[in-house]
Amino acid sequence: MSPDDARDRLVERLRKRLDVDEAVLAAIGSVPRHEFASDATMERAYADRPLPIGADQTISAPHMVALMADLIDVSDGDRVLEIGTGCGYHAAVVAELLGESGTVYSVEYVDELAAAARDRLDRLGYDAVHVRVGDGRDGWSEHAPYDAAYLTCAAADGIPDAILDQTRVGGRVVGPVGRRGRQELVRLVVQPDGHERERHGGVRFVPMVGDQE
């Protein structure tokens, strides 16, 4: 089966499983996930499951990428903060939702993952994604405020304050919180006094580097 056919089948499976915007499914259908998989996992690129990418990190399952992309609720031209670049797949899906004038600013802790993701995104034409090496807890203040932010790794003690502070009022922040085995996906809508919080079920993500198990 060709990658295009496999991707189409993946989208159809996600359409039956998830209640997400069609634009999100179109974004999943536009990003060649096999380009972000390692040689060892290439044959599983369009399975709806996480895959290892090295450095004890994973590429999230497509259904989780789709769900999180739907929850951040972005529009053309938005500025988005990503914590945890990994292989770059999640950022590419979000970039597809932002139109020609939107931007993803992504922070990756592991140098070699950041370098590989930067090269891969450049090669595939995702010029709207910018990657830097750093501690995701600090966000990326130079480009704030963001219309939305999301984490691809679990924050043990909740969404870091810096990420919330760098997101505009009314902006959405989505990510897994908690320790391994006790994580949940949350969505916060930033407000001047406190933040609206939604829970979206139990999840399993790799922890932010440095967080205790």
C-alpha positions as CSV (number, residue, x, y, z in Angstrom):
1,M,0.0,0.0,0.0
2,S,1.3,3.5,-0.9
3,P,1.9,6.0,1.9
4,D,-1.0,8.2,0.4
5,D,-3.4,5.3,0.6
6,A,-2.3,4.3,4.1
7,R,-2.8,7.9,5.2
8,D,-6.2,8.1,3.7
9,R,-7.2,4.9,5.6
10,L,-5.9,6.4,8.8
11,V,-8.0,9.5,8.3
12,E,-11.1,7.4,7.8
13,R,-10.4,5.4,11.0
14,L,-9.9,8.7,12.9
15,R,-13.2,10.1,11.4
16,K,-15.1,7.2,12.9
17,R,-13.3,7.3,16.2
18,L,-13.2,11.0,17.0
19,D,-15.5,14.0,17.0
20,V,-13.0,16.6,15.7
21,D,-13.2,19.3,13.1
22,E,-12.8,18.2,9.5
23,A,-9.9,20.7,9.1
24,V,-8.0,18.7,11.7
25,L,-8.6,15.5,9.8
26,A,-7.5,17.2,6.6
27,A,-4.3,18.3,8.3
28,I,-3.6,14.7,9.4
29,G,-4.2,13.7,5.8
30,S,-1.7,16.2,4.5
31,V,1.3,15.4,6.7
32,P,3.4,12.5,5.5
33,R,3.9,10.7,8.9
34,H,6.2,8.2,7.4
35,E,8.7,11.0,6.8
36,F,8.8,11.5,10.6
37,A,9.2,7.8,11.5
38,S,12.6,6.1,11.9
39,D,13.6,3.4,9.4
40,A,12.8,0.8,12.1
41,T,9.2,1.9,12.5
42,M,8.5,3.0,8.9
43,E,6.1,0.2,8.2
44,R,4.0,1.2,11.3
45,A,3.9,4.9,10.4
46,Y,0.2,4.9,9.7
47,A,-0.9,2.7,12.6
48,D,-2.8,4.7,15.2
49,R,-0.2,4.2,17.9
50,P,2.9,6.1,19.3
51,L,6.3,5.2,17.9
52,P,9.8,5.5,19.4
53,I,12.0,8.3,17.9
54,G,15.1,7.9,20.1
55,A,16.3,9.6,23.3
56,D,13.5,7.8,25.2
57,Q,10.9,9.9,23.3
58,T,8.0,9.0,21.1
59,I,5.9,10.4,18.3
60,S,2.3,10.5,19.6
61,A,-0.5,8.4,18.2
62,P,-2.4,10.1,15.4
63,H,-5.7,10.1,17.3
64,M,-4.0,12.0,20.2
65,V,-2.4,14.5,17.8
66,A,-5.8,15.1,16.2
67,L,-7.5,15.5,19.5
68,M,-5.0,18.0,20.8
69,A,-5.0,19.9,17.5
70,D,-8.8,20.2,17.8
71,L,-8.7,21.4,21.4
72,I,-6.3,24.2,20.8
73,D,-8.8,25.6,18.2
74,V,-6.4,27.6,16.1
75,S,-7.2,29.8,13.1
76,D,-5.3,31.1,10.1
77,G,-2.5,33.4,11.1
78,D,-2.3,32.3,14.8
79,R,0.9,32.1,16.7
80,V,1.3,28.8,18.6
81,L,3.8,27.6,21.2
82,E,4.7,23.9,21.2
83,I,6.6,22.3,24.1
84,G,8.4,19.2,23.0
85,T,9.3,19.2,19.3
86,G,10.2,15.5,19.2
87,C,10.4,14.5,15.5
88,G,8.4,17.5,14.4
89,Y,5.2,15.6,13.3
90,H,2.8,17.3,15.7
91,A,4.1,20.8,14.8
92,A,3.6,19.9,11.1
93,V,0.0,19.0,11.7
94,V,-0.6,22.2,13.6
95,A,1.2,24.3,10.9
96,E,-1.3,22.8,8.3
97,L,-4.1,24.5,10.3
98,L,-2.5,27.9,10.5
99,G,-2.5,28.9,6.8
100,E,0.3,30.8,5.2
101,S,0.7,33.5,7.8
102,G,0.6,31.3,11.0
103,T,3.6,30.2,13.0
104,V,4.6,27.4,15.4
105,Y,7.4,28.1,17.8
106,S,8.6,24.8,19.2
107,V,11.0,24.2,22.1
108,E,12.9,20.9,22.4
109,Y,15.1,19.9,25.3
110,V,17.2,17.3,23.5
111,D,19.7,18.8,21.1
112,E,19.9,16.0,18.6
113,L,16.1,15.7,18.3
114,A,15.8,19.5,17.8
115,A,18.5,19.4,15.0
116,A,16.9,16.4,13.3
117,A,13.4,17.9,13.5
118,R,14.6,21.3,12.2
119,D,16.2,19.6,9.1
120,R,13.2,17.4,8.5
121,L,10.7,20.3,8.7
122,D,12.8,22.4,6.4
123,R,13.2,19.6,3.9
124,L,9.4,19.0,3.8
125,G,8.6,22.7,3.4
126,Y,7.3,23.5,6.9
127,D,8.9,27.0,7.0
128,A,6.3,28.2,9.5
129,V,7.8,25.9,12.2
130,H,10.7,27.4,14.2
131,V,12.6,25.1,16.6
132,R,15.0,26.0,19.4
133,V,16.7,24.0,22.1
134,G,15.7,24.9,25.7
135,D,13.8,23.9,28.8
136,G,10.1,23.9,27.9
137,R,9.1,25.1,31.3
138,D,10.4,28.5,30.3
139,G,8.3,28.7,27.1
140,W,9.7,31.0,24.4
141,S,9.0,34.5,25.6
142,E,10.5,36.4,22.7
143,H,7.4,35.6,20.5
144,A,4.7,35.9,23.1
145,P,1.8,36.4,23.4
146,Y,0.6,33.1,21.8
147,D,-2.9,32.4,20.6
148,A,-2.5,28.8,21.8
149,A,0.1,26.5,23.4
150,Y,0.4,22.8,23.9
151,L,2.7,20.3,25.5
152,T,3.7,16.9,24.0
153,C,5.2,15.7,27.3
154,A,3.6,15.4,30.7
155,A,4.1,18.2,33.3
156,A,4.1,16.4,36.6
157,D,2.9,19.4,38.7
158,G,0.6,21.1,36.1
159,I,1.0,23.4,33.2
160,P,4.1,25.6,33.9
161,D,3.3,29.2,34.8
162,A,5.6,30.6,32.1
163,I,3.5,28.9,29.4
164,L,0.3,30.3,30.8
165,D,1.8,33.8,31.2
166,Q,2.9,33.7,27.5
167,T,-0.6,32.8,26.2
168,R,-3.0,35.7,25.6
169,V,-6.2,36.1,27.4
170,G,-8.7,33.8,25.7
171,G,-5.9,31.6,24.4
172,R,-6.0,27.8,24.8
173,V,-3.4,25.7,26.5
174,V,-3.6,21.9,26.1
175,G,-1.3,19.2,27.6
176,P,-1.0,16.1,29.7
177,V,-0.4,16.7,33.4
178,G,0.5,14.3,36.2
179,R,3.0,11.5,36.7
180,R,3.3,8.3,34.8
181,G,0.2,6.1,35.3
182,R,-1.8,9.1,36.7
183,Q,-1.9,11.5,33.8
184,E,-4.8,13.4,32.3
185,L,-5.2,15.6,29.3
186,V,-6.3,19.1,30.3
187,R,-7.4,22.2,28.4
188,L,-7.1,25.6,30.0
189,V,-8.6,28.8,28.6
190,V,-6.5,31.7,29.9
191,Q,-8.4,34.3,31.8
192,P,-7.3,37.5,33.7
193,D,-8.3,36.0,37.0
194,G,-7.8,32.2,37.0
195,H,-8.2,29.9,34.0
196,E,-11.1,27.8,32.8
197,R,-10.1,24.1,33.0
198,E,-11.5,21.1,31.2
199,R,-10.5,17.5,31.6
200,H,-10.3,15.2,28.6
201,G,-9.5,11.8,30.0
202,G,-6.5,9.7,31.1
203,V,-3.4,9.6,28.8
204,R,0.1,8.3,28.7
205,F,2.9,10.6,27.7
206,V,6.6,10.7,28.3
207,P,7.4,13.0,31.2
208,M,9.0,16.4,30.8
209,V,12.8,16.0,31.2
210,G,13.7,16.4,34.8
211,D,10.3,15.6,36.3
212,Q,10.2,13.0,39.0
213,E,8.4,9.7,38.3
